[in-house]
Amino acid sequence: MADRLRPGGFVLGLPLRLLLSVAVILANFGGAAVVFVLAAWVVPDGRVSDPGQVRLVNIAVFAGYLVVVTPLGLAVGRALFRLRGRGARVDPARRARRLVLFGPLRLVVVLAFLWAGAVVLFGLLNLQFSARLAFSVAATITIGGIATCSLSYLLGERILRGPASVVLAGVPPRSRALPGVLLRPVLFWALGTAVPVFGLLLAGTTALVFRDVTVDRLAVMILGIGGAALFAGLLTTIGSARSTADPVIAVRRAMQRVEKGELDVSVPVYDHTELGRLQAGFNTMVEGLRERERIRDLFGRHVGQDVARAAAASDDAELGGEVRRVAVLFVDLVGSTAMATERPPAEVVEVLNGFFAVVVGVVEEHGGWINKFEGDAALAVFGAPVTIDDPAGCALAAARMLRERLADEMPELAAGIGVSAGDAVAGNVGDPRRYEYTVIGDPVNEAARLTDLAKSRGGIAASGAAIALAEPEEARRWELGEPVVLRGRGVPTDIAVPRSRSSEPVVRAD
């Protein structure tokens, strides 16, 4: 629509203008035909001397009126959707919005003038034959015109939903000149049901007053006007109900998709009533959910998905923590300093990213999370913040798999892997303005020291405490060696390394 927002341009494309013209013409031609039949053969003829001659005159004038008003109505209706410039301060987008939103209402105003012209013309035409006939014909045309105009409004409003969704891409307007969701059904009930029924009452009243209607003629009047009233009332009621139900159904279906986790959903905002604000509100809500999900995903990438979920579930994060039984895996590259001096920085970053991709994949596969990256090293924790059944066994299994995958996928790199387990404090450390979830305790320090030892002993080392805390199935895959006093520690630490595949015990099923 943006390419048509110029003075003299149309806010509607040609196919849409043609569709709108055809729909309105058919509705009004149908209404005019019904009214003509009722006026010529159903309503009382006022005791005219030559009813056949009167019908011929009315038919001729009816045909001539259609020939005149049809192109006139098309020309005026076409001008309703033309964007006219009124100075440099006029916002074309704002004017286009008003043209689209008020289009059905302005179209009905034009149709009302044409139907009013028919009331005056045929009233004066039949006045020369009979005042009674002139009144009956004018009343019938008035009632038919009101019902047809209301139907045309519904058709125009429905056809213009597409353009309305474009101009209402922001917040729907709050114009009081347009009927609201509470007024709309009452208005169309009055136009589609109350007015035709009033026509029946009027026909009965005139029959009682003038006493010139036979029983058979009165029955024909009731059947004819009643049938037309039922048909017109049904169309307007269905149209009014759909205009209210369609936006609600669209929002309900979109909500079902959101419940399934689909956040790339939105509903077109084409209604100018409170339902339009409901549509826009739903889109705003989903946009907020998408932003929340994006932030949660970004937060999870920085601190780990488990920590992110725990933080989101907590009403108020506090500093401090709790003692948890955890296992710690520490992995550090060998020769990273030399690599940084011999290779370009971009290449070093690429190598580190590939290395950490393997580490993250293995750790998450075994139920752990990466607590932090430290240059060319990574610290993984098992058993916090999410409790798992066998943190030590999971950490030991992850260490074995990590060594195998690094050897297969990145054979040019060497790394030391240390595993320890025991009690540590897990919680938020820092300041209320800036803190992070971490694990502090002897297992963390011991794992770091074991990593230094592992660099010179086959690339992997675990503490005896980790083996003792692991389930037997995983513990059997490790063998204890001589205790070693690790750097910075005064007590010897039992060191375990994975068994070779040939020496692993065979477990037979009973």
C-alpha positions in Angstrom: 0.0 0.0 0.0 3.0 2.3 0.5 3.4 2.8 -3.2 -0.2 4.1 -3.5 0.1 6.7 -0.7 0.4 9.6 -3.0 -2.1 12.4 -3.9 -4.6 11.1 -6.4 -3.7 7.4 -5.8 -6.1 4.8 -4.5 -5.6 3.2 -1.1 -7.1 0.0 -2.5 -5.8 -2.1 -5.4 -7.9 -2.6 -8.6 -8.9 -6.3 -7.8 -10.1 -5.2 -4.3 -12.0 -2.2 -5.7 -13.7 -4.5 -8.3 -14.6 -7.1 -5.6 -16.1 -4.4 -3.4 -18.1 -2.9 -6.3 -19.5 -6.2 -7.4 -20.5 -7.2 -3.8 -22.2 -3.9 -3.1 -23.9 -3.8 -6.5 -25.3 -7.3 -6.1 -26.5 -6.6 -2.6 -28.3 -3.4 -3.7 -29.7 -4.9 -6.9 -31.1 -7.8 -4.9 -32.6 -5.4 -2.3 -34.0 -3.2 -5.0 -35.6 -6.2 -6.7 -37.2 -7.5 -3.5 -38.5 -4.0 -2.7 -39.9 -3.6 -6.2 -41.7 -6.9 -6.0 -43.2 -6.0 -2.6 -44.2 -2.6 -3.7 -45.8 -3.7 -7.0 -47.5 -6.9 -6.0 -47.7 -7.2 -2.2 -48.5 -3.8 -0.6 -51.9 -2.4 -1.0 -52.5 -0.5 -4.3 -54.6 2.2 -2.7 -57.7 1.3 -4.9 -56.1 2.7 -8.1 -58.3 2.4 -11.2 -55.7 0.7 -13.4 -53.1 -1.3 -11.3 -51.5 -2.6 -14.5 -50.7 0.8 -15.9 -49.3 1.9 -12.5 -47.0 -1.1 -12.5 -45.7 -0.3 -16.0 -45.0 3.2 -15.1 -43.1 2.1 -12.0 -41.2 -0.5 -13.9 -40.1 2.1 -16.5 -39.0 4.6 -13.8 -37.3 1.8 -11.8 -35.2 0.7 -14.8 -34.3 4.3 -15.6 -33.4 5.0 -12.0 -31.0 2.0 -12.0 -29.4 3.1 -15.2 -28.7 6.5 -13.7 -27.7 5.7 -10.2 -25.6 2.7 -10.9 -22.7 4.5 -12.7 -23.2 7.5 -10.4 -22.8 5.3 -7.3 -19.8 3.6 -8.8 -18.1 6.9 -9.6 -18.8 8.3 -6.1 -17.7 5.0 -4.4 -14.5 5.0 -6.5 -13.7 8.5 -5.3 -14.2 7.5 -1.6 -10.9 5.5 -1.7 -8.8 8.1 -3.6 -6.1 9.8 -1.6 -6.3 13.5 -2.1 -3.5 15.9 -1.0 -4.4 18.8 1.2 -1.1 20.4 1.9 2.4 19.3 3.0 1.4 18.8 6.6 -1.1 16.0 5.7 0.2 12.5 6.7 -0.6 10.2 3.8 -0.5 7.1 6.1 -3.0 8.7 8.5 -5.3 9.7 5.7 -5.1 6.2 4.2 -6.0 4.7 7.6 -9.1 6.9 7.8 -10.1 6.1 4.2 -9.9 2.4 4.9 -11.5 2.3 8.3 -14.3 4.7 7.5 -14.7 3.3 4.0 -17.7 1.1 4.8 -19.5 3.8 6.7 -18.9 6.4 4.0 -20.1 3.9 1.4 -23.3 3.4 3.3 -23.8 7.1 3.4 -23.6 7.3 -0.3 -26.1 4.3 -0.7 -28.4 5.9 1.8 -28.6 9.1 -0.3 -29.4 6.9 -3.4 -32.1 5.0 -1.6 -33.5 8.2 -0.1 -33.7 9.6 -3.7 -35.7 6.5 -4.6 -38.0 7.1 -1.7 -38.7 10.7 -2.8 -38.9 9.8 -6.5 -41.3 6.8 -6.2 -43.3 8.5 -3.5 -44.0 11.5 -5.7 -44.5 9.3 -8.7 -47.3 7.3 -7.0 -48.8 10.2 -5.3 -50.6 11.1 -8.5 -52.3 7.7 -8.5 -53.1 7.4 -4.7 -51.8 8.9 -1.5 -52.3 5.5 0.1 -50.1 3.8 -2.6 -47.5 6.6 -2.4 -47.2 6.1 1.4 -47.0 2.3 1.1 -44.3 2.4 -1.7 -42.2 5.0 0.2 -42.4 3.0 3.4 -41.4 -0.2 1.6 -38.4 1.4 -0.1 -37.3 3.0 3.2 -37.4 -0.3 5.0 -35.7 -2.2 2.2 -33.0 0.5 1.9 -32.1 0.4 5.6 -31.8 -3.4 5.5 -29.7 -3.3 2.3 -27.4 -0.5 3.5 -26.7 -2.5 6.7 -25.9 -5.6 4.6 -23.6 -3.5 2.4 -21.8 -2.2 5.5 -21.1 -5.7 6.6 -19.9 -6.8 3.2 -17.6 -3.7 2.8 -16.2 -4.3 6.3 -15.4 -7.9 5.6 -13.9 -7.2 2.1 -11.7 -4.4 3.6 -10.1 -6.7 6.3 -6.9 -7.0 4.3 -6.3 -3.3 3.9 -7.5 -2.7 7.5 -4.8 -5.1 8.8 -2.2 -3.1 7.0 -3.3 0.3 8.2 -3.8 -1.1 11.7 -0.3 -2.6 12.0 0.2 -0.4 15.1 -2.4 0.4 17.7 -6.0 0.3 16.5 -7.7 3.7 16.5 -10.1 4.6 19.3 -12.5 6.6 17.2 -16.0 7.0 18.6 -17.4 7.6 15.2 -17.2 3.9 14.5 -19.5 1.3 16.2 -18.0 -0.6 19.0 -18.2 -4.2 19.8 -21.2 -3.7 22.1 -23.0 -1.3 19.8 -22.5 -3.4 16.6 -24.8 -6.3 17.3 -27.5 -4.0 18.7 -27.2 -1.7 15.6 -27.5 -4.5 13.1 -30.3 -6.2 15.1 -32.2 -2.9 14.8 -31.4 -2.6 11.0 -31.9 -6.2 10.1 -34.7 -7.3 12.3 -36.4 -4.4 14.1 -36.9 -2.3 11.0 -38.5 -5.1 8.8 -40.7 -6.1 11.7 -41.7 -2.5 12.1 -42.7 -2.7 8.4 -45.1 -5.6 9.2 -46.5 -3.6 12.1 -47.0 -0.6 9.8 -48.7 -2.8 7.2 -51.1 -4.1 9.7 -51.8 -0.7 11.2 -52.6 0.8 7.8 -54.8 -2.1 7.0 -56.8 -1.5 10.2 -56.9 2.3 9.6 -57.9 2.3 6.0 -59.9 -1.0 6.0 -59.2 -1.5 2.3 -57.3 -4.8 2.6 -59.0 -8.1 2.1 -58.0 -11.1 4.2 -56.2 -12.8 1.3 -54.3 -9.6 0.5 -53.4 -9.2 4.2 -52.1 -12.7 4.2 -50.0 -12.1 1.1 -48.6 -8.9 2.7 -47.6 -10.7 5.9 -46.0 -13.6 4.0 -44.2 -11.3 1.6 -42.9 -8.7 4.0 -42.3 -11.4 6.7 -40.3 -13.5 4.4 -38.2 -10.6 3.3 -37.7 -9.6 6.9 -36.5 -13.1 7.8 -34.1 -13.2 4.9 -32.7 -9.7 5.6 -32.5 -10.3 9.3 -30.7 -13.6 8.8 -28.1 -12.1 6.5 -27.4 -9.1 8.8 -27.4 -11.2 11.9 -24.9 -13.8 10.4 -22.7 -11.0 9.2 -22.7 -9.2 12.5 -22.0 -12.4 14.4 -19.2 -13.3 12.1 -17.7 -9.8 12.4 -17.5 -10.4 16.1 -16.6 -14.1 16.1 -13.9 -14.1 13.5 -11.4 -11.9 15.4 -12.0 -14.0 18.6 -11.6 -17.3 16.7 -8.3 -16.0 15.1 -7.0 -15.1 18.6 -8.1 -18.4 20.0 -6.3 -20.4 17.3 -3.2 -18.3 17.7 -3.3 -18.9 21.5 -3.4 -22.7 20.9 -0.2 -22.4 18.8 1.4 -20.4 21.6 0.5 -23.0 24.1 2.4 -25.5 21.9 5.5 -23.3 22.1 5.1 -21.6 18.7 6.0 -18.0 19.3 6.4 -17.0 15.7 2.7 -16.4 15.4 0.6 -13.2 15.1 -2.9 -12.3 14.2 -3.9 -9.7 11.6 -5.4 -6.6 13.2 -8.3 -5.6 11.0 -11.1 -4.7 13.5 -11.5 -1.1 14.6 -13.5 -2.0 17.7 -12.3 -3.4 21.1 -11.8 -6.7 19.2 -9.1 -5.0 17.2 -7.4 -3.9 20.4 -7.7 -7.5 21.6 -5.9 -8.6 18.4 -3.2 -6.0 18.8 -2.9 -6.9 22.5 -2.3 -10.5 21.7 0.4 -9.6 19.2 2.0 -7.4 21.8 1.9 -10.3 24.3 3.5 -12.7 21.9 6.1 -10.2 21.0 6.9 -9.9 24.7 7.1 -13.7 25.0 9.5 -13.8 22.1 11.7 -11.2 23.7 11.6 -13.0 27.0 12.5 -16.2 25.3 15.3 -14.5 23.4 16.7 -13.0 26.6 16.3 -16.4 28.5 18.1 -18.2 25.7 20.9 -15.5 25.7 21.1 -15.7 29.5 21.2 -19.5 29.3 24.1 -19.4 26.8 26.0 -17.2 29.3 25.4 -19.0 32.5 23.9 -22.4 31.4 20.4 -23.5 30.8 20.0 -25.1 34.2 21.1 -22.0 36.1 18.9 -19.8 33.9 15.8 -22.0 34.6 16.6 -22.0 38.4 17.0 -18.2 38.3 13.7 -17.7 36.4 11.9 -20.0 38.9 13.2 -18.1 41.9 11.2 -15.2 43.1 14.2 -13.3 44.5 17.8 -14.4 44.0 19.9 -14.1 47.1 23.6 -14.2 47.8 25.0 -17.3 49.4 24.4 -21.0 48.8 24.0 -24.4 50.2 26.3 -27.4 50.6 25.8 -29.9 47.8 27.4 -33.2 46.9 29.0 -32.4 43.5 31.6 -33.6 41.1 33.9 -31.2 39.2 35.6 -31.7 35.8 38.3 -29.4 34.8 39.9 -29.4 31.4 42.8 -27.3 30.1 44.7 -27.2 26.8 48.4 -28.1 26.7 50.6 -25.6 24.9 48.0 -22.9 24.5 50.5 -20.1 25.2 52.8 -21.3 22.3 49.8 -21.6 20.0 48.7 -18.0 20.8 52.2 -16.7 19.8 52.5 -18.8 16.7 49.1 -18.5 15.2 46.9 -15.4 14.3 44.4 -14.5 16.9 41.4 -15.3 14.6 42.8 -18.8 14.1 43.4 -19.3 17.9 39.7 -18.3 18.6 38.5 -20.7 15.9 40.5 -23.6 17.5 39.3 -22.7 21.0 35.7 -22.6 19.8 36.0 -26.1 18.2 37.6 -27.4 21.4 34.9 -25.9 23.7 32.2 -27.2 21.4 33.4 -30.8 22.1 33.6 -30.0 25.8 30.1 -28.5 26.1 28.6 -31.4 24.1 30.1 -34.1 26.2 29.4 -32.4 29.5 25.7 -31.7 28.7 25.3 -35.2 27.4 26.3 -36.5 30.8 24.0 -34.1 32.8 26.6 -31.5 33.8 26.9 -27.8 33.0 29.8 -25.5 32.2 30.3 -23.2 35.2 32.8 -21.0 33.4 35.4 -20.7 30.6 38.8 -19.6 31.7 40.9 -18.7 28.6 41.8 -22.1 27.2 40.2 -24.1 30.2 36.7 -25.0 31.2 35.1 -25.9 34.6 32.2 -28.2 34.5 30.0 -29.1 37.5 27.8 -32.2 38.0 25.1 -32.2 40.7 24.3 -28.5 40.9 22.1 -26.6 40.5 20.1 -29.6 39.3 20.5 -32.7 41.4 21.4 -35.9 39.6 21.7 -39.4 40.9 25.4 -40.1 40.4 27.3 -36.9 39.9 30.7 -38.5 40.4 30.0 -41.3 38.0 28.6 -38.9 35.4 31.8 -36.7 35.7 34.1 -39.7 35.4 32.2 -41.0 32.3 32.3 -37.5 30.7 36.0 -37.4 31.3 36.6 -40.7 29.5 34.4 -39.7 26.6 36.0 -36.3 26.3 39.4 -37.7 26.0 38.3 -40.1 23.3 36.4 -37.4 21.3 39.3 -34.9 21.5 41.7 -37.6 20.3 39.4 -38.4 17.3 38.1 -34.9 16.4 41.0 -32.7 17.3 44.2 -34.9 17.3 46.4 -31.8 17.0 45.5 -30.7 20.4 46.5 -32.1 23.8 44.5 -31.4 27.0 44.6 -32.3 30.7 41.4 -33.5 32.3 41.0 -33.6 36.1 38.0 -35.0 38.0 37.2 -34.6 41.7 34.1 -35.0 43.9 32.8 -34.1 47.3 30.9 -31.5 49.3 31.0 -27.9 48.1 29.0 -24.7 48.4 26.8 -24.0 45.4 25.1 -20.6 45.1 25.3 -17.0 44.1 28.5 -15.2 44.8 29.3 -11.5 44.3 27.3 -8.4 45.1 23.5 -7.7 44.8 24.3 -5.6 41.8 26.3 -8.2 40.0 26.7 -11.9 41.0 27.0 -15.3 39.4 26.1 -18.8 40.3 29.2 -20.9 41.0 30.6 -23.8 43.1 33.3 -23.2 45.7 35.0 -25.9 47.7 37.9 -28.4 47.8 36.7 -30.5 44.9 37.1 -27.4 42.6 40.7 -26.8 43.7 41.5 -30.5 43.6 40.2 -30.9 40.1 42.4 -28.0 38.9 45.5 -29.5 40.4 44.6 -32.9 39.0 44.4 -31.3 35.5 48.0 -30.0 35.9 49.1 -33.6 36.8 47.1 -35.1 34.0 49.0 -33.1 31.4 52.0 -35.3 32.1 50.2 -38.6 32.8 48.2 -39.6 29.8 45.8 -36.6 29.8 43.3 -37.7 32.4 43.4 -38.1 36.2 40.7 -38.5 38.9 40.8 -38.4 42.7 40.2 -41.4 44.8 37.3 -39.6 46.4 35.5 -39.4 43.0 36.0 -43.1 42.5 34.6 -43.9 46.0 31.5 -41.7 45.4 30.8 -43.1 42.0 28.4 -46.0 41.3 30.2 -49.4 41.0 29.5 -49.7 37.2 31.6 -46.6 36.5 34.1 -47.1 39.3 35.2 -50.5 37.8 36.4 -48.6 34.7 39.1 -46.9 36.8 42.2 -48.1 38.6 43.9 -46.5 41.5 47.6 -45.7 41.5 50.2 -44.3 43.9 49.0 -41.3 46.0 50.5 -38.0 45.0 50.9 -34.7 46.9 49.4 -32.2 44.5 50.7 -28.7 44.2 49.5 -26.5 47.1 48.2 -29.4 49.1 49.9 -31.0 52.2 48.0 -34.3 52.1 48.6 -37.0 49.4 45.7 -37.6 47.0 44.8 -41.0 45.6 45.1 -40.8 41.8 43.0 -42.9 39.5 43.2 -43.3 35.7 40.9 -45.1 33.3 41.6 -48.8 32.7 42.7 -49.9 29.3 39.9 -51.6 27.4 41.7 -54.9 27.6 41.9 -54.7 31.4 38.3 -53.5 32.0 36.4 -56.1 34.0 33.7 -58.0 32.1 30.3 -57.8 33.6 28.1 -60.8 32.8 24.4 -60.7 32.9 22.7 -63.2 35.3 
